[in-house]
Every structure is written in C-alpha cells, then in structure tokens.
C-alpha cells in the first residue's frame, strides 16, 4: 500500500519538471526573438554612405527629418572635386566584378582558377557605361582567362601581363582611357 501512495505522488513531479523545461525553453526562444528584433531595429537606418563633411540630418519634434540647408556643390561639373575641396574617398572609383572561375591546363590535368577583378575608373560616370556593357566585358575576361595555363598565372610577370590583356580587352568594348588600372583582389589556383 505504501508503494501505491508513492507512485501517484511522484507522477506530478515528473510532469511538472517537463512543464518547467518547456517554460524555460519557451522563455529562451522568446528572449532570442526579442534580442533579434532589437538588433535588427538598431541596424536599420540610413544605409547611404555619408560624404566627408556631411552632417546627419536633424529631426524635428515629431521625428521627421528637417529640411537640409542649401549648400554649394562640392564637386565640379564632371564629378571631380572642386578646388580646395576634399578628395574622393579611396576606392570610390573602383568597379568590382563578380568572381571568375575558369579551368586552366597545367600540362597534366585541369585546374581551377578563381579571380576577383576590380577596375579603377577614371571618373564616376564610367560606372553606368560599365554596367551597360557588363555581359561583353565578363565574356571577354572569361575567354582570356580560359586560354591561360598554370605557368602563365603562377609568376608575377604572368599576372601583370594578364592585367594588361584584360585592360586591352575592356578597351575594345568601351572607349579607351576610361579604365585606369586592373586589380586582382583575389587570386586562387587549385
């Protein structure tokens, strides 16, 4: 009889511990969701990059942005900094292409070459022209890279020659002189 009385008394405790576990797990999940929402809200805001010397817009009493005061333009007619103005941020005139992955031959087997290319533009207006001609530019670079062998890409001289060839290929598609330099920002042979 003592065993019968203990069995029902132990059962609610076992069920109670499962309830406590579910409550703890639910509270942890709820806390994670709340923290995630807080971080997302903190991350929201003006994603536009601020220009040098530009102040954040002030807000009125209702939280709406105040109108910006009229200011003299900081750049000349062609997007170049005005005399006495600050120079453009470094990398502002670079155009990054999506990575290229091609097969190259090393004499015995095929290998992979992965290259990330950035183009230094002579002016900000060139970006629109590059975006308009992106498929032929990518095709020209892919065709050029796929003709290379392992020996061509391993040494510095071969890489510099590839940069010159890429520049020459691009100059056939857009007018020459709009791209100043070609940079490899990632170069992997496997």
Protein Blocks (a to p, Z undefined) as FASTA:
>chain_A
ZZmmmmmmmmmmmmmmmmmmmmmmmmmmmmmmmmmmmmmmmmgccfbdcdehiacddddf
kopacdddddddfbdfkopacehiacddehklpccdddddddddehjaccdddddddddd
fbfklmmmmmmmmmmmmmmmmmmmmmpcfklmmpmklmmmmmmmmmmmmmmmmcghkamb
dcdfbdcdZZ
